[in-house]
C-alpha cells in the first residue's frame, strides 16, 4: 500500500496536535525521509516546500484552526482544539 497525500497530511496534523507548532524545514525533512521526494519541491523563493495536495489535505484536517507564519516558516494553532 503506497502513501498518499492524506497520509502525509495526517502525520502533519498529529505533529501539530502533539507539539503545538510544525516547522516547515522539519516537516520537509521528515516527509522526504519517510514518504519520499514526491511530496516535497523547491518553491519560487528557493525554499523546500510541501506538495500542494498535502497542504490541501492538511488544511481540511485542521479546519482553519492552524495558521501559516510566513516569516518564521511554521504552522501554529490559532485557537484551542475542541474535542
C-alpha contacts under 8 A as a table, 3 or more apart, distances in Angstrom:
res1	aa1	res2	aa2	distance
3	X	6	X	7.96
3	X	7	X	5.93
3	X	8	X	7.43
3	X	35	X	6.74
4	X	7	X	5.13
4	X	8	X	6.58
5	X	8	X	5.17
5	X	9	X	6.12
5	X	39	X	7.38
5	X	53	X	6.09
5	X	54	X	4.63
5	X	57	X	6.96
6	X	9	X	4.95
6	X	10	X	5.99
6	X	54	X	6.41
6	X	57	X	5.77
6	X	58	X	7.58
7	X	10	X	5.06
7	X	11	X	6.34
8	X	11	X	5.15
8	X	12	X	6.35
8	X	31	X	7.10
8	X	35	X	7.26
8	X	54	X	6.42
9	X	12	X	4.98
9	X	13	X	6.15
9	X	54	X	5.39
9	X	55	X	6.84
9	X	57	X	5.71
9	X	58	X	4.58
9	X	61	X	7.72
10	X	13	X	5.04
10	X	14	X	6.19
10	X	58	X	6.87
10	X	61	X	7.46
11	X	14	X	5.16
11	X	15	X	6.22
12	X	15	X	5.11
12	X	16	X	6.26
12	X	22	X	7.38
12	X	27	X	7.33
12	X	58	X	7.00
13	X	16	X	5.04
13	X	17	X	6.22
13	X	58	X	6.57
13	X	61	X	6.86
13	X	62	X	6.93
14	X	17	X	5.02
14	X	18	X	6.12
15	X	18	X	5.11
15	X	19	X	5.87
15	X	20	X	7.58
15	X	21	X	7.63
15	X	22	X	6.67
16	X	19	X	5.32
16	X	20	X	4.86
16	X	21	X	5.22
16	X	22	X	5.64
16	X	75	X	7.90
16	X	76	X	7.44
16	X	77	X	7.93
17	X	20	X	5.65
19	X	22	X	7.30
20	X	76	X	6.24
20	X	77	X	6.53
21	X	74	X	6.71
21	X	75	X	5.56
21	X	76	X	4.54
21	X	77	X	6.97
22	X	26	X	7.55
22	X	27	X	6.89
22	X	74	X	5.39
22	X	75	X	5.14
22	X	76	X	6.64
23	X	26	X	5.48
23	X	27	X	6.17
23	X	73	X	6.11
23	X	74	X	4.13
23	X	75	X	6.46
24	X	27	X	4.96
24	X	28	X	5.91
24	X	49	X	7.17
24	X	50	X	7.89
24	X	73	X	5.71
24	X	74	X	5.39
24	X	75	X	7.70
25	X	28	X	5.20
25	X	29	X	6.21
25	X	48	X	7.33
25	X	73	X	7.72
26	X	29	X	5.18
26	X	30	X	6.19
27	X	30	X	5.14
27	X	31	X	5.93
28	X	31	X	5.11
28	X	32	X	5.91
28	X	40	X	6.54
28	X	48	X	6.88
28	X	49	X	6.56
28	X	50	X	6.37
29	X	32	X	5.25
29	X	33	X	6.20
30	X	33	X	5.17
30	X	34	X	5.92
30	X	35	X	7.85
31	X	34	X	5.25
31	X	35	X	5.09
31	X	36	X	6.37
31	X	37	X	7.80
31	X	39	X	6.95
31	X	40	X	7.46
32	X	35	X	5.67
32	X	36	X	4.52
32	X	37	X	5.14
32	X	38	X	7.93
32	X	39	X	7.06
32	X	40	X	6.69
33	X	36	X	5.94
35	X	38	X	7.76
35	X	39	X	7.14
36	X	39	X	6.31
36	X	40	X	7.83
37	X	40	X	5.45
37	X	41	X	7.51
38	X	41	X	7.76
38	X	51	X	7.74
39	X	50	X	5.97
39	X	51	X	4.87
39	X	54	X	7.27
40	X	48	X	6.79
40	X	49	X	5.56
40	X	50	X	4.55
40	X	51	X	5.22
41	X	48	X	5.66
41	X	49	X	5.34
41	X	50	X	6.36
41	X	51	X	6.65
42	X	45	X	7.81
42	X	46	X	5.60
42	X	47	X	5.33
42	X	48	X	4.43
42	X	49	X	5.76
43	X	46	X	5.34
43	X	47	X	5.49
43	X	48	X	6.29
43	X	49	X	6.13
44	X	47	X	7.45
50	X	54	X	6.81
50	X	55	X	6.81
51	X	54	X	5.30
51	X	55	X	6.43
52	X	55	X	5.00
52	X	56	X	6.13
53	X	56	X	5.06
53	X	57	X	6.26
54	X	57	X	5.16
54	X	58	X	6.06
55	X	58	X	4.90
55	X	59	X	6.07
56	X	59	X	5.12
56	X	60	X	6.43
57	X	60	X	5.14
57	X	61	X	6.40
58	X	61	X	5.08
58	X	62	X	6.33
59	X	62	X	5.30
59	X	63	X	5.82
59	X	64	X	6.53
59	X	66	X	7.91
60	X	63	X	5.10
60	X	64	X	7.71
62	X	65	X	5.43
62	X	66	X	6.14
63	X	66	X	7.64
64	X	67	X	7.20
65	X	77	X	5.68
65	X	78	X	5.23
65	X	79	X	5.86
65	X	80	X	7.74
65	X	81	X	7.37
66	X	75	X	6.14
66	X	76	X	5.30
66	X	77	X	4.25
66	X	78	X	5.27
66	X	79	X	7.63
67	X	75	X	5.37
67	X	76	X	5.55
67	X	77	X	6.27
67	X	78	X	6.17
68	X	73	X	7.12
68	X	74	X	5.83
68	X	75	X	4.46
68	X	76	X	6.67
69	X	72	X	5.62
69	X	73	X	5.56
69	X	74	X	5.41
69	X	75	X	6.05
69	X	76	X	7.48
70	X	73	X	5.13
70	X	74	X	7.18
77	X	80	X	6.97
